[in-house]
């Protein structure tokens, strides 16, 4: 008999994602009430860090897909 792990059950995975989304939502809402010691004026905008992180993530994905992938990609028959 094969051993069952916690994340083998789809219900546990779904619950984990719900917990993750709730924590992210609480952190996002808490950002409105916590004073930030900023250096630049644009850091004071609401949800600046969340927006900046999302844009940076999308930028990294696009760079990896369209710039880095053609550089390191091998031809299909490379190992033949």
C-alpha positions as CSV (number, residue, x, y, z in Angstrom):
1,X,0.0,0.0,0.0
2,X,1.3,3.4,-1.0
3,X,1.8,6.0,1.8
4,X,-0.5,9.0,1.5
5,X,1.0,12.4,2.2
6,X,-0.8,15.6,3.3
7,X,-0.8,17.3,-0.1
8,X,-1.9,14.2,-2.0
9,X,-5.5,15.0,-1.0
10,X,-6.9,17.7,-3.3
11,X,-9.0,19.0,-0.4
12,X,-5.9,19.8,1.6
13,X,-4.3,21.6,-1.3
14,X,-7.4,23.7,-1.8
15,X,-7.5,24.5,1.9
16,X,-3.8,25.5,1.8
17,X,-4.4,27.9,-1.1
18,X,-7.4,29.4,0.6
19,X,-5.3,30.0,3.7
20,X,-2.5,31.5,1.5
21,X,-5.0,33.9,-0.2
22,X,-6.5,35.0,3.2
23,X,-3.0,35.7,4.6
24,X,-2.1,37.7,1.5
25,X,-5.3,39.7,1.7
26,X,-4.7,40.5,5.4
27,X,-1.2,41.7,4.7
28,X,-2.5,43.8,1.8
29,X,-5.2,45.4,4.0
30,X,-2.8,45.9,6.9
31,X,-0.5,47.9,4.6
32,X,-3.2,50.6,4.6
33,X,-2.9,51.1,8.4
34,X,0.8,50.6,9.0
35,X,3.2,53.6,8.8
36,X,6.0,53.1,6.4
37,X,9.4,54.8,6.8
38,X,10.0,55.6,3.2
39,X,12.8,57.3,1.4
40,X,11.2,58.2,-1.9
41,X,7.7,59.8,-2.2
42,X,6.3,57.1,-4.5
43,X,6.8,54.5,-1.8
44,X,4.0,56.1,0.1
45,X,1.3,55.2,-2.5
46,X,-1.1,52.5,-1.3
47,X,-0.1,49.0,-2.5
48,X,3.1,50.3,-4.0
49,X,5.2,47.3,-2.9
50,X,2.6,44.7,-4.1
51,X,2.3,46.4,-7.5
52,X,6.1,46.8,-7.8
53,X,6.6,43.1,-7.0
54,X,4.0,42.0,-9.5
55,X,5.4,44.1,-12.3
56,X,9.0,42.9,-11.5
57,X,7.8,39.3,-11.6
58,X,6.1,39.7,-15.0
59,X,9.2,41.5,-16.3
60,X,11.4,38.6,-15.1
61,X,9.2,36.1,-16.8
62,X,9.2,38.0,-20.1
63,X,13.0,38.4,-20.1
64,X,13.4,34.7,-19.3
65,X,11.1,33.7,-22.1
66,X,12.1,36.0,-24.9
67,X,15.7,36.9,-24.2
68,X,17.4,34.1,-22.1
69,X,15.6,31.1,-23.6
70,X,16.8,31.6,-27.2
71,X,20.4,32.0,-25.8
72,X,20.5,28.8,-23.8
73,X,18.1,26.7,-25.9
74,X,19.6,23.7,-27.7
75,X,18.5,22.2,-31.0
76,X,16.2,19.2,-30.8
77,X,18.9,16.8,-32.1
78,X,21.6,18.2,-29.9
79,X,22.3,14.9,-28.1
80,X,22.1,12.7,-31.2
